[in-house]
Amino acid sequence: DTLLSPPLPLLQNALLDLPLGQSRCGSVGQIIHNDIPSKDIVDASSVPLPGPVDVCSNFHVIDIEKMQGHFGDEYSLAKERATKWAHAWNKFVSRVCAFSHISEAWSDFTMAMLIFSRLVSRTNEHNGIINMLGKSRVVTEILCTTLLRLTHSGHLKALGPYAHISCGNNSFYEGDMIEAECGFPLSNAVLTLTEYLVESTLENMSNVHDNSHSYILSEEDAGRISALIVGAISSCSESGAGMSPAHDRCAILSYALARILTFSKLQSYCIVLQHNPSTILEIYTQAATLLFDLASWPVFSSQDRYTNLHEAKRGTISIAARSGLSSLFGYLNSFDRSDSFVQSFASKFFSSAPVIIAVSQLVHLISIEDSDVAYILQQIALLHHDGIQ
């Protein structure tokens, strides 16, 4: 119970305290980005990171002696710089591997606890309902905390009141951006937590018995979760020192956004308000622009159409991005076109150069028999009065 019990659930506190942030040692980041030896030398000197396979797989460090051998026995400035770079790189990789493993363990444990908690609560119908009500509210806070850890520090102030957390006291979150490799497992947790809250609400609303004590995801909470997911997606465009691009993370978050927006539309929730500050509009625009770029990658109905596994993976990411965009456009289309937020979003979004380029790419995909592009183009046309043009 202490793991999910208010006012200080251990799962939430653990996530806040986990050292997942990017290194504050500026010299390491500067070295690994500015003094890189030639690609041939790096590739020839790379070896798997020593340690348990389940933890260290996909991480590679530099065999320093092997690297030095490429420069000969004599001293040279190039050899000294390469050695210094290798030490910094190995330190960075070991740190990132540890943080990635920690975040994956937290994510797996959290998802397991949700399943276990639900099973235990159902053993006692009355007390189970009360317990699930309290735990679902805690799950909402854990979800929001996870999203805040996925949000770039530069976006937190733009999110305004959504960046507050309830963990013993109500305070503004001021954490650092996590390492890129921690983003994917935490994003998986976001999707699972979102599904848990939505499914619990739909199940409770369909209950023919008295559900006055049952958890219902409120309009306010849905708006907060939606804004924080959008903030986390927009943060995927921020460059960092990570070894992994943020595309996978963005794809998972896009599915979570689609889930919360579809639910909100079904419940007729107004989660994007006319009086939202312009900073929220900017965050929504940044996130949609990033998703639009990913959505412009081709999607084929047959795996044989892809030339390699990399293209096939891009197609999978594109499907996820289109899911989030379609849900966002579909949700905004449910409002009157005179709504100030919808007007401002459409005007700002469709006038940006990256979006104009991406729309042209999407139209081109029709000619190569993209199996999924027609629907997103239809949503564009419905949302923007110049969409068809």
N, C-alpha and C positions, 0 to 999 in steps of 0.2 A: 504493500500500500504506500510506503514512503516514497517509492519511485514516481508515483503519479498523484500523490496527495498534496493538496494546497495546505498552507500558503507557500511552502518551499519544496516543490517537487524535485527530487534529486536528479532526474533526467534533464530537467531544464537548467538547473544549477551546473551540472556537469558540462553541458554544452557551452554555457557561458564561460566556464573556467578552462576548457580544453585549449591547449596552446596550438591553435591551428593557423595563426596569423602569419603573414609573410615576414621574412627576416628583416629586423631593423638594422642589420649590419650592412650599411650602404656599400662598404668596400667590396664585399663578396659579390653583390649584384653587379657592381661596376666591372669587376674583373671578368666574371663569366659572360658578360655581354660585350665587352670592349677588347679583350685580349685573347680572342679565340684563335687557337692554332688552325692550320689548314684542315679541311674536312677529311682528307685522306689520312692524315696523321691521327685525328680524333677517332675515325672509324677503325683504324688498324690497332688502336690502343684500348678500345672499349672492351670491358669484360662485365659479366653479370655481377650485380651487387651481392656480396657474400651474405648468407643468412638463409632462414627458412624459405622454401619456394613459395609458400602461400603468402608470405609477406613481401618478399623481395623480387618476385617475378616482374618483368617488364621495366626494371630499373637497372641502369648500367652506369658503372663508374670507370675511371681511367686507371689503367695499369701504368703507374708513373715511370717505373724502370723501363717498360717497353716504349713509352713515349720518348723518354730521354734517349733511347737507343737510336731513334730516327734522326737525332741531331749530331751523332758522333760522340767521341770521347772528349773532345775539346770544349772548353767553356765558350758560350756565346750568349749574347743578350736575348736572342730568340729562344734559346733553350731555357734560360732563366724565366722568361715570361711564360713559356708553355708549362713549365713546372709549377709556377705560381698559380696559373689558371687551373691546372689539374687538381691541385690541393683544394682550391676554392670550389671547383665543380663537385668533387667527391664529398665535401662537407655539405654542400647544398643538396645533393641527391639523397644522402643519408637522412638528412633532416626532413625532406619532403616525403620520403618513403615512410618514415615513422609517423608523420602527421596523417598521411593518407590511410595508414592502417588503423590509427586511432579513430578517425572519422568514420571509417567503414564499420568498425566494431560498434561504435555508438549507434550508427544507423541500423545495423542488423539487430542490436539489442532492443532498440526502440520499437522496431516493427514487430519483433517477437513479443514484447510486452503488451502491445495493443491486442494481439491475438489472445494471449494468455488472460489478460484482464477481462476481455469480453466473455471468454469461456467461464471464468470463475464467477463473474457477476450473474450469469444466467443460472447458476446453481441455486440461487435464492431470488425468486422473482421480485419480491417487494424491495428488499434491501439492495438487490442487484440494480433495480431501476434508479434508486437514489444514488448508488455508487457510480453508475454509468453517467448520471447527470453531472456529478462533480468531476469525474475523470475527463469527460468530454470537454468541459470548460478548461481544464488543465491542458488537454491536448491542443486546444486552440492556441493557448499561450506558447506551448512548445513549438507548434508549427510556426507561429510568428517569430519566435526567437531564432529558429532555424533559418528562416528567410532573411532575417536581419544579419545573420552571420554570412549569408551569401551575397549581401549587398555591399557594394563599394562604399567606402567611407564618404566619398564626395557626393553620394546620392542620399545619404541619411537625412541631412537637413532639408533636402527637397521633398522628402516624404512627410515632413512635418509631424503631426500628432501620431501618424501610423508607426513612427519609430520608437514609440514608448513600449516598454515591457512591464508586465506585472509579475514580479518575482520577489515577494516579500514587501516591496515598495514599488511605486510607479515611477520609473525613471527613464530618461532618454538614453538609448543605446548608442555608445560611442566606440564600438569595437573596430578592429582592423579588418581589412579584407583578407580572407583566408587564402592559403595556397591553392593554386588551380586544381591540383590533384585531389584535394579534399572536397571539391565542389560536386563531383558526380555522386558519391555515396550520400551526401547530405541532400542532394536534389531527389534522389530516390526516396529518401525519408519524407521529403515534402510531398511527393505524389501520394505516398501511402497514407500520410496523415490527412491530406485533403480528402482522399477517398473515404477514409474512416469517418470524418465529420459529415460528409455529404450523405454517405450510405446510412449512418446512424440517424440523421435527420429524416431521410425519406422513409426509413423503417418505422420510426416513431410516429411520423405523420400518418402513415397508413394503418397504424394500430387502431382497431375498432374500439378498444377499451380506453379508459381514461388515460390520456397522455399528458396531463397537466404537470406531472413531475418529470417528463421526458425532455431530453436535450433537443432543442431546435436551433440550428445554425441561423442566427439572426441576420437581418439586413446589414446592421452595423459591422458585425464580425465578417460577413461575406465581403463587404467593401474593403475592410482592412486587409484581409487575406489577399484579395485581388490586387490591391495597390502594392503590397509587399512582394507578391510574385512578379508583378511588372517591374518593380525596382530591382529584384534579383536578376531578371532577364536582361534588363538594360545594363547591369553591371558586367554581364558576360562580354561586353564589347571593350571593357577596360583591359589594357595590356598589363601583363605582370611578368614575373620571373619564372612562371611555371613552365613545365615541359610539355604540358598537354593543352591543346586548344579548348576553348570553353563550349564548343559546338554540342558535345554530348550533354553537358549540363543544361544548355539552353533548350535542347530538345525535350528533356524530361520536364523541365519547368513549363514548357509550352503545353504539354499534356495536362499539367496541374491547372494552368490558367484556363484551358478549355473546359475542364471539369467544373471549376467554380463559376465560370461565366454561364455555362449551360444550365447549371443549377439555379443561378440567380435569375436568368431569363425565365425559367420554368416557374419560379416563385414570384415573378414580377417585381423583383427587388430593384431599387434604384441605387446602385452602388457607385456610380460616377455622377457626382452632384454638380449642379451649375455653379455653386459657390466654392468649388474646389480651387485652391490656389493655382496660379499659372505653372508653378514648379511641378505639380502633379501631372498637368498636361504635357509638360516637357518629358517627364519620365515615361509616360505612356507612348509618346511619339518616338522616343529613342528605342524603347523595347520593340515597338511595331516595325521600326525601320530595320533593326537587326533581324527580326523574324522574317521580314520580307526578303532580305538578302539571302538567307538560308532557304527560303521557299522557292527561290529562283533556280535551285539545283534541280535537274531533271529527275522525274520519277517514271519508271517503266513497270508495266504489269508482269513482265518476265525477267527473271534474273539474268537470262542469256543476253539481254540487251545491254547490260553493263559490261564495260571492257575489263574491269578489275574489281577487287574487293573494296578498294577505296571509293570508287564511284558508287558501288552498291550501298556503302555506309552513308555516303552523302545523300543518296536517295531516301534512306530511312530517316535521316535527320530532316530532310525537306518535308516529308509527310508530317512529321511532328510539328514543324514550324507552321505549316499550312493549317493544321488542326487548331493551333492557338490563334492564328490570324482570323480564320473563318469564324471562330467562336466570338472573338472580339468584334469583328465587323457585324456579325449577326446580332450580337447584343446591342451594339450601337444603332443598328437598323430598326430595333424595336422601339426606339425613341422617335419623337417627332423631329423632323429635320430642322425645325427652328430652335431646337435645344442648343444652348450656347456652347456646351462642352462638345457636342457632336460637330457643330459647325466649326469650332476652333480646331478640333482635332483633324477633321477632314482637310481643312484649308492648310494647316501647317504640315501635315503628313504628305499629302499628295503634291505639294509644291516643292518638296525637297529633291535635290538632284539624284541621290542614291535610289530613292523610290521610283523616280521617273525611269531610271536605267533598268531597275529590277522589273518594273511593269513591262517594259519592252522585251526583256528576256522571257518573262512569263508568256507573253503573246507568241513569241518565237517557238516556245515549247510545244505549242499546238501542232506545228508543222512536223515535229519529230515524234508525234504520237505519244506525248506525255499523257499518262492515264488518269491524272488527278488534277490537272491544272484548270479545267473549265469551271469548277465550282468556286475556286478562289477568285477568278476573274469576274464571275457573276456577283460575288459579294462586293467587289470593288465598284462595279457598275451601280449596285443598289445604294451603296453608301455615299458615293460622290457624284454630284450632278454632271460632272464632266468625265465620269469613269469610262463610259463607252468610247469616248474619243481617245 
